[in-house]
């Protein structure tokens, strides 16, 4: 039996350019404020919220909301499983592109 094509292992939820960019930002930090992601990627509040909701539903990220000095703060981070899944996605993407990890 032939080896499975790397493209078949790519998670389609990560294909969205916006979600891919969000995961790319989260990959380099322990956690980050919603506003910082929004500013870095130049997204509207509604669009970032929508995309984060999709990623959270898939278990790729964790969202924490709390109050800091009487101000609502939302922090986002890759879940442990999400970090592992994203690294696997990147590895498979390299294979699809013919690069070696």
C-alpha positions, -999 to +999 in steps of 0.1 A: +000+000+000+013+035-009+022+060+018-006+084+026-003+117+008+008+145+032-020+167+019-046+143+033-032+149+068-037+187+067-065+200+089-088+221+068-098+243+098-062+257+097-063+265+059-081+298+064-054+325+059-068+344+089-068+313+112-034+303+100-021+338+108-037+337+143-021+303+150+012+316+137+011+345+162+001+322+191+028+297+182+055+322+194+039+332+227+027+316+259-004+338+258-015+371+243-041+397+247-070+397+222-062+434+214-026+426+206-037+398+182-062+422+167-036+449+162-009+425+148-032+411+122-053+442+115-086+424+121-119+438+133-132+428+167-160+408+151-138+390+126-112+380+153-139+369+176-155+347+149-122+331+140-112+325+176-146+309+182-139+284+154-104+276+167-117+272+203-145+249+191-118+227+175-099+226+208-069+244+192-069+274+215-080+284+250-096+318+257-096+333+292-117+363+302-111+382+334-110+417+349-078+435+353-079+469+371-116+472+365-112+465+328-122+434+309-093+415+294-094+385+271-063+364+267-057+337+241-033+309+239-027+277+220-040+247+240-014+220+246-031+198+220-035+227+197+002+235+198+010+198+190-016+197+162-003+230+147+033+217+147+021+185+129+001+207+104+033+227+096+053+195+092+027+181+068+026+214+049+064+212+045+060+177+030+033+189+007+056+217-005+084+192-010+105+206+019+121+185+046+113+194+082 
